[in-house]
Amino acid sequence: MSEWHYKTHFEVIKASSKQNRASNREHACVKLQHEGIRFTTANGGVHLIVQGKSEVIDYWPGTGKWRTRQTKQSGRGLNGVLQRCERRSEQSSKH
């Protein structure tokens, strides 16, 4: 392959990656709202500050990375964040 082909291929991958990160950011906000989980957005939605069951979670939905502030646990993926959060249905069953 010529240098031009490599450059074009790289640009296509880069654009696709950018679209995926934007999609992840949008999906994460919708899912957290649907589940009734409290969160605030920072840096234009790039960083979400999520209220977990017992601690605050910093979550970057574009990359999927999350980290708890108090215990410094970390991982990747929205499911890991959801597991550490109290959903609306769990809140109503306690009352």
C-alpha positions as CSV (number, residue, x, y, z in Angstrom):
1,M,0.0,0.0,0.0
2,S,1.2,3.5,-0.7
3,E,1.6,6.2,1.9
4,W,-1.6,7.8,0.6
5,H,-3.6,4.7,1.3
6,Y,-2.2,4.4,4.8
7,K,-3.1,8.0,5.5
8,T,-6.6,7.7,4.1
9,H,-7.2,4.5,6.1
10,F,-6.0,6.2,9.3
11,E,-8.3,9.1,8.7
12,V,-11.3,6.8,8.2
13,I,-10.5,5.0,11.4
14,K,-10.0,8.2,13.3
15,A,-13.4,9.6,12.1
16,S,-15.1,6.4,13.0
17,S,-13.6,6.4,16.4
18,K,-14.7,10.0,16.9
19,Q,-18.3,9.1,15.9
20,N,-18.2,6.1,18.3
21,R,-17.1,8.3,21.3
22,A,-19.9,10.8,20.5
23,S,-22.5,8.0,20.3
24,N,-21.2,6.5,23.6
25,R,-21.6,9.9,25.3
26,E,-25.2,10.3,24.1
27,H,-26.2,6.7,24.9
28,A,-24.7,7.0,28.5
29,C,-26.7,10.1,29.3
30,V,-29.9,8.6,28.0
31,K,-29.4,5.3,29.9
32,L,-28.5,7.0,33.2
33,Q,-31.6,9.3,32.9
34,H,-33.8,6.3,32.0
35,E,-32.5,4.4,35.1
36,G,-33.2,7.4,37.3
37,I,-29.5,7.8,38.3
38,R,-28.4,11.2,39.4
39,F,-25.5,12.7,37.5
40,T,-24.1,16.0,36.4
41,T,-22.2,16.7,33.2
42,A,-18.8,18.4,32.9
43,N,-16.7,19.4,30.0
44,G,-19.5,19.4,27.5
45,G,-20.6,15.9,28.4
46,V,-17.2,14.4,28.1
47,H,-17.1,13.8,31.8
48,L,-20.1,12.6,33.9
49,I,-20.1,12.8,37.7
50,V,-22.4,10.0,38.8
51,Q,-23.9,9.5,42.2
52,G,-23.3,5.9,43.1
53,K,-24.9,3.9,46.0
54,S,-22.2,5.0,48.4
55,E,-19.8,7.1,46.5
56,V,-19.2,9.4,43.6
57,I,-18.1,8.0,40.3
58,D,-16.2,9.9,37.6
59,Y,-17.2,8.5,34.2
60,W,-15.9,9.3,30.8
61,P,-18.5,7.7,28.4
62,G,-16.5,8.4,25.3
63,T,-13.9,6.0,26.3
64,G,-16.0,4.0,28.8
65,K,-13.5,4.6,31.6
66,W,-14.8,5.1,35.2
67,R,-13.3,5.6,38.6
68,T,-14.7,5.9,42.1
69,R,-13.5,8.9,44.0
70,Q,-13.3,7.4,47.5
71,T,-12.1,3.8,46.9
72,K,-10.3,4.5,43.6
73,Q,-11.8,1.5,42.0
74,S,-11.8,1.8,38.2
75,G,-12.9,0.0,35.2
76,R,-14.5,0.4,31.8
77,G,-18.0,0.3,30.5
78,L,-21.4,1.7,31.4
79,N,-22.5,-1.6,33.0
80,G,-19.8,-1.3,35.6
81,V,-21.1,2.2,36.5
82,L,-24.7,1.0,36.6
83,Q,-23.7,-1.8,39.0
84,R,-22.5,0.8,41.5
85,C,-25.6,2.9,41.3
86,E,-29.0,2.8,43.0
87,R,-31.6,2.7,40.3
88,R,-35.0,4.4,40.6
89,S,-36.8,1.1,41.1
90,E,-34.5,0.2,44.0
91,Q,-35.2,3.6,45.6
92,S,-39.0,3.2,45.5
93,S,-38.9,-0.3,46.9
94,K,-37.1,0.9,50.1
95,H,-40.0,3.3,51.0
